[in-house]
Amino acid sequence: ISFSVAALIFLKPLLSFFGASPEVLSYAHQFMVIILAGNVVTHTYMGMNAILRSAGHPRKAMTATLLTVLINVILNPLFIFGFKWGIRGSAAATVISQMAILMWQFYFFSDKSNFIHLKKGIYRLKRDIVEGIVSIGIAPFLLNAAACVIVVIINRQLTFYGGDLAIGAYGIINRVAFLFVMVVFGINQGMQPIAGYNYGAGHYGRVTEVLKKSLLAAVCVMIAGLVVIELFPYAIASVFTAETELINLTASGLRYVFMFYPVVAFQMVVLTFFQSIGMAKKSILLSLTRQVFFLIPLLIILPRRIGVSGVWLSMPLADLLSAILAAVLLWYQFKKTELRLRSGE
């Protein structure tokens, strides 16, 4: 609630800061007013879905996610075109779809036969639980916070070295990249409870197995993405725009950004793995190095030398450096675990 109120008060300056041009500012404002008003619903829904997965109901969590998308898809055209609400209709459809599933989640967790359920006495904050939540959650928080800063820097660099077309190209590249990244996110979310439970129980063989399978699946997804992009960059760009210059710029950017995409999968899985087994410091380190220590300097240095191509090239180079660091940390952790097993600890 506090975040929503603060963001609503300073919404226009925030939108401008994050790169909204005067042409799209009014649309962004209309959309975000409704999204921010429903912010509590959104984050409660997301949190309850995470609890569903952790409580041993991954299929129900998946069903909840799919139903949210389905309701959203049905309501969007109804609100936008049927009720003539325009972009406000899209925002309303998003919040209402999440609210509908949130009500089902509350109903499910009200069932006392479930091992984890809503009951009196569980709502008071407890220091040890809060500290655990913060220690585990600080890594993805920093990752997302850093990502927001990175978007601002990338937008400003693209505007300076490539103009509005470069911003448009980045928007397309981001959408395409997100298709594959979201699949890896899903793999990571499936890995988390399995790795965390077995690590806590001392079943290191199972921890290794789920990590290997997650890495294999994630890397295969990203290899598929790399192959598709390298073979059909112009066709993919053409799906989003008919402007020849924008298509050419997007195709070039796609090939740069996807250059080391398989190692992105490796870095993402390892980061989540450390988070899952309670090693917050390693997870935080990986979160910050890619976004802050590697990418920001590259974004500042490379465009000065090779122009807009330097912005595109900064991203895969940061991914590669971060993956190397992730490999070193993972090797050290497995070495440490092997020593513990040998000593009988």
PyMOL commands that set and color helices and strands:
alter all, ss='L'
color gray80, all
select helices_A, chain A and resi 2-9+11-17+22-37+39-54+58-82+87-109+127-162+164-200+204-231+233-240+244-257+261-276+280-306+308-343
alter helices_A, ss='H'
color red, helices_A
deselect
rebuild
show_as cartoon
